Amino acid sequence: MARKIAAIFAHPDDEVLACGGTLAAHADAGDEVRIFIMATGATSRGGDQARYVTTLRGQAERAAKILGAAGVSFGDFPDNRMDNVALLDVVKAVEAFLAQFPADVIYTHHGGDMNIDHGVINRAVATACRPLPGLRPLEILTCEINSSTEWAPPPLPPFVPTDFIGIAASLDRKVAALACYADEIRPWPHPRSAEGVRALARWRGSQSGMEAAEAFALMRRVRRDP
């Protein structure tokens, strides 16, 4: 049975780095994949920000097509300043997205990332999906982002995987989708390079008995039966 898969992330390229291979695998399996990118990804930069936002959104749409996503939506929250936004406003944006697209599985940020926006969105997703009576079956998995999750210093909580999904068949598409974000890619040995993405996938694969994998930490799983 086809499922609804939501990817809720802060910035354009987070969705690819976090779970691009898994989203492609979902699409290949017939699931409906939709992406919500909540911050502009540009307002912390100088220059013509409006033009850069338009460029980033075009890149995100091209990346989504490579991954097989049915669509990508955008928010207008400030880049790297979401800690200055009322959490309630972020929660309401997540709730509005999920009201239009009631997901069976949500992929989102790990709460211990160095990037402040990632932590805000993690908390907003947790709040928007709090287990109130009548909550439909739902699984929420948090992801790691190259050069944000592994760089977070103590006392931020470390990323400890609970789940692994094989992406050997979709790793090339993940790398191709990342290539859409030309200004965000860095040369090796930066972790946000094509080689860094492949190295992490192979390392996570070696941890789980697979050729290549993406790792996740379970936030919440709600079931109606065993």
C-alpha positions in Angstrom: 0.0 0.0 0.0 1.4 3.4 -1.0 2.3 5.7 1.8 2.5 9.5 2.2 6.1 10.6 3.0 6.9 14.1 4.3 10.4 15.6 4.4 10.4 18.7 6.6 13.7 20.6 6.7 15.1 24.0 7.2 17.2 24.9 4.1 17.4 23.9 0.5 19.9 21.0 0.3 19.1 19.7 3.8 16.5 17.3 2.4 19.1 15.8 0.0 21.9 15.5 2.5 19.6 14.1 5.2 17.6 11.5 3.4 17.8 12.0 -0.4 18.5 8.3 -1.0 15.6 7.2 1.2 13.2 9.7 -0.5 14.2 8.3 -3.9 13.7 4.7 -2.6 10.2 5.7 -1.3 9.3 7.2 -4.7 10.5 4.1 -6.5 8.3 2.0 -4.2 5.2 4.0 -5.3 5.0 6.2 -2.2 4.0 9.9 -2.5 6.9 12.1 -1.4 6.5 15.8 -0.6 9.1 18.1 0.7 8.7 21.2 2.9 11.6 23.6 3.1 10.8 26.1 5.8 13.6 28.8 5.7 14.7 30.8 2.8 18.3 29.6 3.0 19.5 33.0 1.9 18.6 35.8 4.3 21.9 35.4 6.3 23.9 36.1 3.1 24.7 39.4 1.6 24.0 40.6 -1.9 20.7 40.2 -3.8 18.9 38.0 -1.4 15.6 37.9 -3.3 17.4 36.7 -6.5 19.3 34.0 -4.5 16.0 32.8 -2.9 14.5 32.3 -6.3 17.7 30.5 -7.5 17.6 28.2 -4.5 14.0 27.3 -5.0 14.6 26.5 -8.6 17.4 24.2 -7.5 15.2 22.6 -4.9 12.6 21.9 -7.5 15.1 20.3 -9.8 16.5 18.2 -7.0 13.0 17.0 -6.0 12.4 15.8 -9.5 15.6 13.8 -9.5 14.5 12.2 -6.3 11.0 11.5 -7.6 9.2 13.7 -5.2 5.7 14.8 -6.1 6.3 18.3 -5.0 8.2 20.8 -2.8 6.7 23.6 -0.7 8.5 26.6 0.7 8.3 28.7 3.8 9.7 32.2 4.4 11.3 31.9 7.7 14.7 33.7 8.1 17.8 31.8 7.4 19.9 31.0 10.6 17.6 33.2 12.7 14.7 30.9 13.4 15.5 31.1 17.1 14.2 34.7 16.9 10.8 33.4 15.6 8.1 32.4 18.0 8.0 28.6 18.1 4.2 28.7 17.8 4.6 30.3 14.3 6.8 27.5 13.2 4.5 24.8 14.7 1.5 26.4 12.9 3.4 26.2 9.6 4.2 22.5 10.1 0.6 21.9 11.1 -0.7 23.6 8.0 1.6 21.6 5.8 0.5 18.3 7.4 -3.2 19.3 7.3 -2.8 19.4 3.5 -0.6 16.3 3.4 -1.3 13.9 6.3 1.9 12.0 6.2 2.4 8.4 7.3 6.2 9.0 7.7 8.0 12.2 8.5 11.7 12.8 8.1 13.1 15.9 9.8 16.1 17.3 11.6 17.9 15.9 14.6 17.5 18.1 17.6 21.2 18.3 18.5 22.5 19.8 15.2 24.9 22.8 15.4 22.6 24.8 13.1 20.1 26.6 15.2 17.3 26.4 12.5 17.6 22.6 12.6 16.9 22.4 16.3 13.9 24.7 16.0 12.3 22.7 13.3 12.9 19.4 15.2 11.0 20.9 18.2 8.3 22.3 15.9 7.7 18.9 14.3 7.6 17.2 17.7 5.0 19.7 18.9 2.9 19.7 15.7 2.8 15.8 15.9 2.3 15.5 19.6 0.3 12.3 20.4 -3.1 13.7 21.1 -6.1 11.4 21.2 -7.1 10.5 17.6 -3.6 10.8 16.2 -3.4 8.7 13.1 -0.6 6.1 12.8 2.7 8.0 12.3 6.4 7.5 12.3 8.9 10.4 12.8 12.5 9.8 12.0 15.3 12.4 12.5 18.2 12.6 10.2 21.9 13.7 10.2 23.1 16.6 8.0 26.7 16.6 6.9 28.7 19.4 8.5 26.0 20.2 11.0 25.1 17.1 13.0 28.6 15.7 13.5 30.1 19.2 14.2 27.7 19.9 17.1 29.7 20.4 20.4 28.6 19.2 23.9 26.3 19.6 25.6 24.1 19.2 22.5 22.8 15.6 22.3 24.7 13.4 19.9 23.0 11.7 16.9 22.6 8.0 17.8 21.0 6.0 15.0 18.2 3.6 15.7 17.2 2.8 12.1 19.1 2.3 8.8 17.7 2.3 5.3 19.7 0.9 2.4 20.3 3.3 -0.5 22.8 1.5 -2.7 20.3 1.7 -5.6 19.6 5.4 -5.1 22.9 6.8 -3.9 23.8 8.1 -7.4 20.5 9.9 -7.5 21.2 11.5 -4.1 24.5 12.8 -5.4 22.9 14.0 -8.6 20.3 15.8 -6.6 22.9 17.4 -4.4 24.7 18.6 -7.6 21.6 20.9 -8.3 22.9 23.0 -5.4 26.0 24.1 -7.1 26.8 26.9 -4.6 26.4 24.6 -1.5 28.8 21.8 -2.6 32.3 22.0 -1.2 35.5 20.2 -2.4 36.7 17.0 -0.7 37.6 16.5 2.2 34.7 18.7 3.3 31.8 16.5 4.4 29.4 18.5 2.2 31.1 17.2 -0.9 30.0 14.4 -3.3 32.8 12.3 -1.9 31.8 13.1 1.7 28.2 12.1 0.9 29.3 8.8 -0.6 31.7 8.2 2.3 29.0 8.7 4.9 26.6 6.4 3.0 29.2 3.7 2.9 30.1 4.0 6.5 26.4 3.8 7.6 26.1 0.9 5.3 29.0 -0.9 6.9 27.4 -0.3 10.3 24.2 -2.1 9.1 25.4 -4.8 6.9 24.6 -3.0 3.6 26.6 -1.5 0.8 25.3 2.0 1.5 22.7 3.4 3.9 21.2 6.5 5.5 20.9 6.5 9.3 18.0 7.8 11.4 17.0 8.3 15.0 13.4 7.5 15.9 11.6 10.4 17.5 8.1 8.7 17.7 6.2 5.8 16.3 2.4 5.6 16.8 0.6 2.3 15.8 -2.9 1.2 16.0 -2.1 -2.5 16.1 0.9 -4.7 17.0 
